[in-house]
Amino acid sequence: MIQRTLASFSMILRKSFFKNELFKMSILHDRIDFRCVEDKRHSFSVPFKAITHVLICKTPNREIEIDTTEEVIFGNFKSNKSVDRAFRLLESLLKERVSCIEV
């Protein structure tokens, strides 16, 4: 069954200390899809049940940290508007697993 995307955001994911890649983060009803713009082979999905915590920082860097059962995903949103929308949507879907730091 094809699911409708609830929202999509452009973001930079830190794949390693020296490697940042542009991704499109799409939030669906049961997972988050990360589609690499530069190399489709780097794309991946994270089901909501694997997410243990999401921290969104409403700071000038617009950071997001997604803790999963297997890894930690670090990234930066491209705009302040995206940070606010992503926080509201993820909080409504993941409830107490989402927190926010505001400066």
C-alpha positions in Angstrom: 0.0 0.0 0.0 1.4 3.4 -0.9 1.4 5.9 1.9 0.9 9.6 1.5 3.8 11.8 2.7 2.7 14.0 5.5 5.6 16.5 5.0 9.0 16.7 3.4 12.0 18.8 4.4 15.5 19.4 2.8 18.3 18.8 5.2 22.0 18.1 5.4 22.9 14.8 7.2 26.3 14.3 8.8 27.3 10.9 7.5 30.8 11.2 9.0 33.2 13.8 10.4 34.1 15.2 7.0 31.1 14.1 4.9 27.8 15.9 4.7 25.1 15.0 2.2 21.9 16.7 1.1 18.8 14.6 1.9 15.1 15.0 1.5 13.5 13.8 4.7 9.9 12.6 4.2 7.6 11.9 7.2 5.0 9.2 6.5 2.5 7.7 8.9 4.8 4.9 10.2 8.3 5.9 9.2 10.8 8.6 8.1 12.3 8.2 4.6 15.7 9.8 3.9 16.3 10.2 0.2 19.9 11.2 -0.7 19.8 13.9 -3.4 23.4 13.3 -4.6 23.5 9.4 -4.5 20.2 7.4 -4.3 22.2 4.4 -3.0 22.7 6.3 0.3 18.9 6.6 0.9 17.3 4.8 3.8 14.2 4.6 6.0 13.7 4.5 9.8 10.4 3.0 11.1 8.8 4.9 14.0 9.0 1.8 16.2 12.9 2.0 15.9 13.0 5.6 17.0 13.8 6.0 20.7 14.1 9.8 20.9 14.2 12.9 18.6 15.8 16.1 19.7 15.2 19.2 17.6 17.2 22.4 18.4 15.6 25.7 17.4 19.0 27.4 17.3 20.8 29.1 14.4 22.2 25.7 13.3 18.7 24.1 13.1 19.9 20.7 14.3 18.0 17.4 14.6 19.2 14.3 16.4 17.3 11.1 15.9 18.2 8.2 18.2 17.2 4.8 16.9 17.8 1.3 18.2 20.7 0.9 15.7 22.3 4.4 15.2 22.1 8.1 15.9 21.3 10.3 12.9 22.5 13.9 13.0 21.4 16.6 10.6 20.6 20.3 10.0 17.4 21.6 8.5 17.8 24.1 5.6 15.3 26.7 7.1 13.8 27.8 10.4 10.3 27.2 9.0 11.2 23.6 8.4 12.3 23.2 12.0 9.0 24.4 13.4 6.9 22.3 11.0 9.0 19.2 11.6 8.8 19.6 15.4 5.0 20.0 15.4 4.5 17.0 13.1 6.9 14.6 14.8 5.6 15.6 18.3 2.1 14.7 17.2 3.2 11.4 15.8 5.9 10.3 18.3 4.5 12.1 21.4 6.9 11.9 24.4 9.8 10.7 22.3 10.3 14.2 20.9 11.8 17.1 22.7 13.0 20.6 21.7 15.6 23.1 22.7 14.9 26.7 22.0 17.3 29.6 22.2 
